[in-house]
Amino acid sequence: MTVFLAHMRATLMVHGFHFELPESVVRVFLSGGRQVDIFFVLSGFILSMNYRAWFSQKLHFGAYATFLRRRIARIYPLHVVMLLFTIAFVVAAAATGATSTYGLERFQNDDLPANFLMMQAWGFFFQDSAYWNPPAWSISIEFLAYLVFPLFVWLIARGNRLNSWIPVALGVAIGFGLNYLTPWGIAGFGGIARGGSEFLLGCVLINLYGSRTAAWLQTNVGSLAAAGLLLLCYLLTPDTSFAVAVCAAPLLLTLARNNVVSRVIGCRPIFFLGKISYSIYLGHFLLSSIAYRLVSATWMKAGAIQTSIGVIVFVGFVLGVSTCLYYLVERPGRQLLGGRRRTPAASRVVPTEIPLS
């Protein structure tokens, strides 16, 4: 949701709207890139919670195939549908002579195979211009993380034989080291280093689950401290960085139990937004482009009331269509491609699936 609001504000500013907001408000509520950093950590943490028993002892092909099928079922249906919608939108715009804020020439047919294969952000053969649906860059990095996740789990299990804190320390050191070598990006080395290190941090974070540290963080006082740490990080850091991922880690441990912070985040409105957040995130770029054509920018500039009505229409349209995408595409697609919930022979436990978004 924050990513969508940040993009909506940026696009409105391109159209001549100026919102004078305190820097603290922008950093906390309108810096969408940092939410993606938290997503990568959350992804590694939840997947380790669910699947580490499958790969901690050995790498089994049957378990690997089942894992990949489930993960692809989680992200691919909505990804491919939004890509097809974007293609249709671009074709229609070109046929009618319509224009785009950032131009239609950036949509290249040669980039479509990489987008359909979710490889567009890997940077080995494609550049930033390969994006047809820009938010999908993180899905491309996430897919790459899925491919190496079993190896991460297996290596972490080897480190745990010495001391469970060793993988945690190494994960933090690798992340800060990579962020020192390169600014976080959305493609190539900068994108892979960003998503990979933050995903790895989530994977090693599971080592602290059940520890005394986690137990304190899951108290009311500890949960408020964890939330305060992330808020402080937001206020002190002007942009995305590995520090955001590190400061988000205690909050993930906090949310695993009942406390004041988990109850606030778990309230019905926030829980529902979390449920449809993947649809909001992956759809907001195209949906915003459509929404800006529903309300005239010239009319919105007529006064504060018109501007407010226009913003409400934008937000309502994106949330409404995203809800439809969740119930008509995302959830049915996951059930269709996910297959039967059987435990591979390599695992002794049946993990419980938890939504990533």
TINUTOR-502457 format. One record per residue (C-alpha): y, x, z; residue number from 1; chain. Coordinates in nm, 3 decimals, padded with zeros to 5 digits, always signed. Layout:
BEGIN
c2 / c1 / c3 / num / chaine
Y / X / Z / NUM / A
...
***
This chain:
BEGIN
c2 / c1 / c3 / num / chaine
+00.000 / +00.000 / +00.000 / 1 / A
+00.239 / +00.285 / +00.085 / 2 / A
+00.167 / +00.448 / -00.250 / 3 / A
+00.259 / +00.123 / -00.427 / 4 / A
+00.582 / +00.081 / -00.228 / 5 / A
+00.683 / +00.441 / -00.299 / 6 / A
+00.617 / +00.393 / -00.670 / 7 / A
+00.806 / +00.062 / -00.675 / 8 / A
+01.111 / +00.223 / -00.511 / 9 / A
+01.102 / +00.518 / -00.754 / 10 / A
+01.079 / +00.289 / -01.056 / 11 / A
+01.361 / +00.064 / -00.935 / 12 / A
+01.578 / +00.372 / -00.890 / 13 / A
+01.505 / +00.468 / -01.251 / 14 / A
+01.637 / +00.123 / -01.350 / 15 / A
+01.961 / +00.187 / -01.165 / 16 / A
+01.885 / +00.047 / -00.819 / 17 / A
+01.987 / +00.268 / -00.528 / 18 / A
+01.842 / +00.224 / -00.182 / 19 / A
+02.017 / +00.423 / +00.089 / 20 / A
+01.742 / +00.474 / +00.345 / 21 / A
+01.717 / +00.723 / +00.632 / 22 / A
+01.504 / +01.025 / +00.545 / 23 / A
+01.277 / +00.945 / +00.840 / 24 / A
+01.199 / +00.601 / +00.692 / 25 / A
+01.125 / +00.751 / +00.351 / 26 / A
+00.892 / +01.013 / +00.499 / 27 / A
+00.697 / +00.767 / +00.712 / 28 / A
+00.675 / +00.464 / +00.484 / 29 / A
+00.758 / +00.574 / +00.129 / 30 / A
+00.581 / +00.907 / +00.080 / 31 / A
+00.269 / +00.784 / -00.092 / 32 / A
+00.116 / +01.124 / -00.167 / 33 / A
+00.034 / +01.179 / +00.199 / 34 / A
-00.176 / +00.865 / +00.209 / 35 / A
-00.394 / +01.020 / -00.061 / 36 / A
-00.441 / +01.327 / +00.161 / 37 / A
-00.560 / +01.103 / +00.442 / 38 / A
-00.789 / +00.921 / +00.198 / 39 / A
-00.971 / +01.245 / +00.112 / 40 / A
-01.027 / +01.327 / +00.480 / 41 / A
-01.138 / +00.971 / +00.554 / 42 / A
-01.378 / +00.981 / +00.261 / 43 / A
-01.550 / +01.300 / +00.377 / 44 / A
-01.566 / +01.173 / +00.736 / 45 / A
-01.721 / +00.836 / +00.653 / 46 / A
-01.967 / +00.975 / +00.400 / 47 / A
-02.082 / +01.234 / +00.653 / 48 / A
-02.121 / +00.964 / +00.914 / 49 / A
-02.341 / +00.766 / +00.676 / 50 / A
-02.527 / +01.023 / +00.470 / 51 / A
-02.549 / +01.356 / +00.650 / 52 / A
-02.906 / +01.281 / +00.765 / 53 / A
-03.004 / +01.263 / +00.397 / 54 / A
-02.903 / +01.621 / +00.317 / 55 / A
-02.875 / +01.823 / +00.638 / 56 / A
-03.237 / +01.944 / +00.625 / 57 / A
-03.289 / +01.988 / +00.252 / 58 / A
-03.141 / +01.892 / -00.083 / 59 / A
-03.367 / +01.622 / -00.224 / 60 / A
-03.314 / +01.501 / -00.582 / 61 / A
-03.415 / +01.142 / -00.505 / 62 / A
-03.163 / +01.118 / -00.222 / 63 / A
-02.898 / +01.283 / -00.439 / 64 / A
-02.954 / +01.035 / -00.724 / 65 / A
-02.936 / +00.738 / -00.486 / 66 / A
-02.623 / +00.873 / -00.322 / 67 / A
-02.447 / +00.924 / -00.656 / 68 / A
-02.547 / +00.580 / -00.781 / 69 / A
-02.398 / +00.417 / -00.472 / 70 / A
-02.078 / +00.618 / -00.489 / 71 / A
-02.030 / +00.556 / -00.861 / 72 / A
-02.090 / +00.187 / -00.795 / 73 / A
-01.813 / +00.205 / -00.536 / 74 / A
-01.542 / +00.353 / -00.757 / 75 / A
-01.634 / +00.315 / -01.125 / 76 / A
-01.626 / -00.061 / -01.200 / 77 / A
-01.262 / -00.104 / -01.100 / 78 / A
-01.170 / +00.230 / -01.256 / 79 / A
-01.310 / +00.140 / -01.598 / 80 / A
-01.166 / -00.214 / -01.590 / 81 / A
-00.817 / -00.083 / -01.508 / 82 / A
-00.853 / +00.178 / -01.781 / 83 / A
-00.946 / -00.092 / -02.034 / 84 / A
-00.652 / -00.308 / -01.917 / 85 / A
-00.421 / -00.009 / -01.958 / 86 / A
-00.550 / +00.055 / -02.311 / 87 / A
-00.490 / -00.311 / -02.399 / 88 / A
-00.140 / -00.294 / -02.249 / 89 / A
-00.052 / +00.020 / -02.448 / 90 / A
-00.188 / -00.126 / -02.773 / 91 / A
+00.006 / -00.449 / -02.720 / 92 / A
+00.325 / -00.259 / -02.636 / 93 / A
+00.292 / -00.040 / -02.946 / 94 / A
+00.221 / -00.341 / -03.168 / 95 / A
+00.524 / -00.536 / -03.044 / 96 / A
+00.762 / -00.240 / -03.032 / 97 / A
+00.798 / -00.258 / -02.654 / 98 / A
+00.895 / +00.050 / -02.456 / 99 / A
+00.767 / +00.208 / -02.137 / 100 / A
+00.970 / +00.376 / -01.864 / 101 / A
+00.797 / +00.708 / -01.925 / 102 / A
+00.724 / +00.654 / -02.295 / 103 / A
+00.409 / +00.549 / -02.482 / 104 / A
+00.361 / +00.887 / -02.647 / 105 / A
+00.197 / +01.026 / -02.335 / 106 / A
-00.106 / +00.803 / -02.395 / 107 / A
-00.330 / +01.011 / -02.620 / 108 / A
-00.661 / +00.888 / -02.762 / 109 / A
-00.812 / +01.236 / -02.725 / 110 / A
-00.777 / +01.202 / -02.347 / 111 / A
-00.980 / +00.881 / -02.322 / 112 / A
-01.327 / +01.043 / -02.294 / 113 / A
-01.217 / +01.244 / -01.993 / 114 / A
-01.072 / +00.931 / -01.833 / 115 / A
-01.388 / +00.727 / -01.890 / 116 / A
-01.596 / +01.013 / -01.743 / 117 / A
-01.358 / +01.050 / -01.445 / 118 / A
-01.297 / +01.414 / -01.534 / 119 / A
-00.928 / +01.387 / -01.626 / 120 / A
-00.797 / +01.569 / -01.316 / 121 / A
-01.043 / +01.857 / -01.316 / 122 / A
-00.809 / +02.063 / -01.530 / 123 / A
-01.076 / +02.269 / -01.705 / 124 / A
-01.012 / +02.113 / -02.044 / 125 / A
-00.731 / +01.864 / -01.983 / 126 / A
-00.372 / +01.877 / -01.863 / 127 / A
-00.157 / +01.638 / -01.657 / 128 / A
-00.088 / +01.439 / -01.973 / 129 / A
-00.451 / +01.324 / -01.974 / 130 / A
-00.372 / +01.037 / -01.737 / 131 / A
-00.386 / +00.688 / -01.880 / 132 / A
-00.385 / +00.531 / -01.535 / 133 / A
-00.200 / +00.790 / -01.321 / 134 / A
-00.335 / +00.684 / -00.977 / 135 / A
-00.688 / +00.753 / -01.103 / 136 / A
-00.630 / +01.129 / -01.071 / 137 / A
-00.753 / +01.107 / -00.711 / 138 / A
-01.062 / +00.912 / -00.819 / 139 / A
-01.141 / +01.197 / -01.057 / 140 / A
-01.116 / +01.450 / -00.771 / 141 / A
-01.314 / +01.217 / -00.545 / 142 / A
-01.593 / +01.200 / -00.803 / 143 / A
-01.606 / +01.580 / -00.812 / 144 / A
-01.629 / +01.578 / -00.432 / 145 / A
-01.925 / +01.339 / -00.452 / 146 / A
-02.106 / +01.585 / -00.678 / 147 / A
-02.083 / +01.866 / -00.422 / 148 / A
-02.105 / +01.656 / -00.104 / 149 / A
-02.480 / +01.719 / -00.044 / 150 / A
-02.418 / +02.094 / -00.063 / 151 / A
-02.130 / +02.063 / +00.184 / 152 / A
-02.355 / +01.878 / +00.430 / 153 / A
-02.637 / +02.129 / +00.391 / 154 / A
-02.405 / +02.427 / +00.448 / 155 / A
-02.239 / +02.262 / +00.748 / 156 / A
-02.582 / +02.200 / +00.902 / 157 / A
-02.661 / +02.574 / +00.866 / 158 / A
-02.335 / +02.659 / +01.044 / 159 / A
-02.408 / +02.413 / +01.322 / 160 / A
-02.714 / +02.617 / +01.418 / 161 / A
-02.475 / +02.882 / +01.548 / 162 / A
-02.199 / +02.664 / +01.689 / 163 / A
-02.071 / +02.323 / +01.583 / 164 / A
-01.712 / +02.447 / +01.605 / 165 / A
-01.770 / +02.719 / +01.343 / 166 / A
-01.775 / +02.478 / +01.044 / 167 / A
-01.468 / +02.301 / +01.184 / 168 / A
-01.275 / +02.627 / +01.216 / 169 / A
-01.384 / +02.741 / +00.871 / 170 / A
-01.288 / +02.407 / +00.716 / 171 / A
-00.938 / +02.425 / +00.866 / 172 / A
-00.898 / +02.791 / +00.762 / 173 / A
-01.011 / +02.720 / +00.405 / 174 / A
-00.766 / +02.431 / +00.373 / 175 / A
-00.464 / +02.621 / +00.500 / 176 / A
-00.564 / +02.924 / +00.295 / 177 / A
-00.586 / +02.725 / -00.027 / 178 / A
-00.259 / +02.544 / +00.048 / 179 / A
-00.096 / +02.885 / +00.102 / 180 / A
-00.223 / +03.005 / -00.237 / 181 / A
-00.115 / +02.697 / -00.429 / 182 / A
+00.105 / +02.392 / -00.376 / 183 / A
-00.093 / +02.070 / -00.364 / 184 / A
-00.108 / +01.908 / -00.707 / 185 / A
-00.286 / +01.628 / -00.890 / 186 / A
-00.479 / +01.826 / -01.152 / 187 / A
-00.659 / +02.155 / -01.207 / 188 / A
-00.680 / +02.408 / -00.927 / 189 / A
-00.401 / +02.248 / -00.724 / 190 / A
-00.569 / +01.907 / -00.736 / 191 / A
-00.922 / +02.033 / -00.674 / 192 / A
-00.809 / +02.260 / -00.388 / 193 / A
-00.621 / +01.969 / -00.234 / 194 / A
-00.890 / +01.704 / -00.257 / 195 / A
-01.181 / +01.942 / -00.200 / 196 / A
-01.043 / +02.105 / +00.114 / 197 / A
-00.936 / +01.773 / +00.266 / 198 / A
-01.271 / +01.615 / +00.181 / 199 / A
-01.443 / +01.916 / +00.342 / 200 / A
-01.227 / +01.871 / +00.653 / 201 / A
-01.356 / +01.516 / +00.683 / 202 / A
-01.712 / +01.641 / +00.645 / 203 / A
-01.681 / +01.896 / +00.927 / 204 / A
-01.485 / +01.653 / +01.145 / 205 / A
-01.807 / +01.462 / +01.205 / 206 / A
-01.914 / +01.756 / +01.425 / 207 / A
-01.661 / +01.640 / +01.684 / 208 / A
-01.786 / +01.282 / +01.682 / 209 / A
-01.938 / +01.219 / +02.026 / 210 / A
-01.767 / +01.523 / +02.181 / 211 / A
-01.546 / +01.519 / +02.490 / 212 / A
-01.245 / +01.567 / +02.264 / 213 / A
-01.335 / +01.257 / +02.065 / 214 / A
-01.405 / +01.061 / +02.384 / 215 / A
-01.052 / +01.133 / +02.511 / 216 / A
-00.894 / +01.051 / +02.174 / 217 / A
-01.072 / +00.716 / +02.184 / 218 / A
-00.900 / +00.614 / +02.508 / 219 / A
-00.575 / +00.419 / +02.494 / 220 / A
-00.370 / +00.726 / +02.589 / 221 / A
-00.560 / +00.950 / +02.348 / 222 / A
-00.526 / +00.703 / +02.063 / 223 / A
-00.149 / +00.684 / +02.111 / 224 / A
-00.133 / +01.064 / +02.119 / 225 / A
-00.329 / +01.084 / +01.792 / 226 / A
-00.101 / +00.830 / +01.625 / 227 / A
+00.204 / +01.011 / +01.760 / 228 / A
+00.081 / +01.344 / +01.621 / 229 / A
+00.047 / +01.203 / +01.271 / 230 / A
+00.388 / +01.033 / +01.296 / 231 / A
+00.546 / +01.362 / +01.408 / 232 / A
+00.381 / +01.542 / +01.117 / 233 / A
+00.524 / +01.284 / +00.876 / 234 / A
+00.873 / +01.334 / +01.019 / 235 / A
+00.857 / +01.715 / +01.008 / 236 / A
+00.692 / +01.768 / +00.669 / 237 / A
+00.894 / +01.677 / +00.359 / 238 / A
+00.598 / +01.655 / +00.126 / 239 / A
+00.222 / +01.650 / +00.105 / 240 / A
+00.035 / +01.944 / +00.261 / 241 / A
-00.291 / +02.032 / +00.434 / 242 / A
-00.108 / +01.990 / +00.766 / 243 / A
-00.103 / +01.615 / +00.700 / 244 / A
-00.481 / +01.613 / +00.669 / 245 / A
-00.526 / +01.813 / +00.990 / 246 / A
-00.292 / +01.585 / +01.184 / 247 / A
-00.472 / +01.277 / +01.051 / 248 / A
-00.811 / +01.404 / +01.170 / 249 / A
-00.768 / +01.308 / +01.541 / 250 / A
-00.667 / +00.956 / +01.437 / 251 / A
-00.992 / +00.912 / +01.243 / 252 / A
-01.189 / +01.000 / +01.556 / 253 / A
-00.970 / +00.756 / +01.750 / 254 / A
-01.045 / +00.464 / +01.520 / 255 / A
-01.421 / +00.494 / +01.577 / 256 / A
-01.389 / +00.309 / +01.910 / 257 / A
-01.200 / +00.017 / +02.061 / 258 / A
-00.853 / +00.115 / +02.183 / 259 / A
-00.493 / +00.007 / +02.145 / 260 / A
-00.443 / +00.184 / +01.811 / 261 / A
-00.770 / +00.067 / +01.656 / 262 / A
-00.690 / -00.290 / +01.763 / 263 / A
-00.350 / -00.277 / +01.592 / 264 / A
-00.493 / -00.127 / +01.272 / 265 / A
-00.785 / -00.369 / +01.290 / 266 / A
-00.571 / -00.685 / +01.308 / 267 / A
-00.638 / -00.936 / +01.031 / 268 / A
-00.341 / -00.865 / +00.800 / 269 / A
-00.386 / -00.486 / +00.809 / 270 / A
-00.763 / -00.518 / +00.784 / 271 / A
-00.728 / -00.735 / +00.474 / 272 / A
-00.483 / -00.492 / +00.313 / 273 / A
-00.733 / -00.217 / +00.387 / 274 / A
-01.009 / -00.417 / +00.222 / 275 / A
-00.815 / -00.459 / -00.102 / 276 / A
-00.639 / -00.120 / -00.079 / 277 / A
-00.849 / +00.039 / -00.354 / 278 / A
-00.755 / -00.244 / -00.590 / 279 / A
-00.389 / -00.211 / -00.491 / 280 / A
-00.392 / +00.163 / -00.538 / 281 / A
-00.576 / +00.179 / -00.868 / 282 / A
-00.399 / -00.125 / -01.014 / 283 / A
-00.043 / -00.085 / -00.893 / 284 / A
+00.081 / +00.134 / -01.179 / 285 / A
-00.015 / -00.110 / -01.455 / 286 / A
+00.058 / -00.419 / -01.245 / 287 / A
+00.403 / -00.288 / -01.160 / 288 / A
+00.473 / -00.234 / -01.530 / 289 / A
+00.383 / -00.597 / -01.590 / 290 / A
+00.581 / -00.720 / -01.288 / 291 / A
+00.899 / -00.548 / -01.408 / 292 / A
+00.877 / -00.768 / -01.718 / 293 / A
+00.852 / -01.088 / -01.513 / 294 / A
+01.196 / -01.048 / -01.358 / 295 / A
+01.500 / -00.922 / -01.547 / 296 / A
+01.645 / -00.599 / -01.407 / 297 / A
+01.989 / -00.718 / -01.515 / 298 / A
+01.946 / -01.039 / -01.314 / 299 / A
+01.825 / -00.843 / -01.010 / 300 / A
+02.143 / -00.633 / -01.017 / 301 / A
+02.358 / -00.946 / -00.983 / 302 / A
+02.343 / -00.938 / -00.604 / 303 / A
+02.146 / -00.871 / -00.289 / 304 / A
+01.973 / -01.210 / -00.299 / 305 / A
+01.852 / -01.157 / -00.655 / 306 / A
+01.735 / -00.805 / -00.569 / 307 / A
+01.542 / -00.935 / -00.268 / 308 / A
+01.381 / -01.213 / -00.472 / 309 / A
+01.283 / -00.963 / -00.741 / 310 / A
+01.121 / -00.729 / -00.488 / 311 / A
+00.930 / -01.020 / -00.333 / 312 / A
+00.804 / -01.122 / -00.677 / 313 / A
+00.694 / -00.764 / -00.750 / 314 / A
+00.507 / -00.727 / -00.422 / 315 / A
+00.355 / -01.075 / -00.438 / 316 / A
+00.238 / -01.025 / -00.797 / 317 / A
+00.072 / -00.690 / -00.724 / 318 / A
-00.094 / -00.813 / -00.404 / 319 / A
-00.211 / -01.135 / -00.567 / 320 / A
-00.365 / -00.970 / -00.872 / 321 / A
-00.513 / -00.692 / -00.656 / 322 / A
-00.686 / -00.955 / -00.443 / 323 / A
-00.835 / -01.107 / -00.759 / 324 / A
-00.946 / -00.763 / -00.876 / 325 / A
-01.122 / -00.705 / -00.546 / 326 / A
-01.317 / -01.031 / -00.551 / 327 / A
-01.379 / -01.049 / -00.927 / 328 / A
-01.430 / -00.683 / -01.021 / 329 / A
-01.455 / -00.435 / -00.734 / 330 / A
-01.699 / -00.613 / -00.503 / 331 / A
-01.927 / -00.766 / -00.772 / 332 / A
-01.931 / -00.434 / -00.958 / 333 / A
-02.037 / -00.247 / -00.646 / 334 / A
-02.317 / -00.496 / -00.583 / 335 / A
-02.431 / -00.486 / -00.946 / 336 / A
-02.445 / -00.109 / -00.987 / 337 / A
-02.534 / -00.018 / -00.629 / 338 / A
-02.893 / -00.135 / -00.656 / 339 / A
-03.123 / -00.220 / -00.370 / 340 / A
-03.042 / -00.062 / -00.034 / 341 / A
-03.351 / +00.155 / +00.009 / 342 / A
-03.365 / +00.476 / +00.208 / 343 / A
-03.476 / +00.783 / +00.008 / 344 / A
-03.791 / +00.956 / +00.130 / 345 / A
-03.586 / +01.259 / +00.231 / 346 / A
-03.405 / +01.061 / +00.501 / 347 / A
-03.534 / +00.929 / +00.832 / 348 / A
-03.243 / +00.693 / +00.891 / 349 / A
-03.078 / +00.417 / +00.695 / 350 / A
-02.702 / +00.478 / +00.693 / 351 / A
-02.461 / +00.191 / +00.719 / 352 / A
-02.217 / +00.164 / +00.431 / 353 / A
-01.850 / +00.162 / +00.526 / 354 / A
-01.579 / +00.095 / +00.264 / 355 / A
-01.377 / +00.404 / +00.175 / 356 / A
-01.053 / +00.235 / +00.096 / 357 / A
***
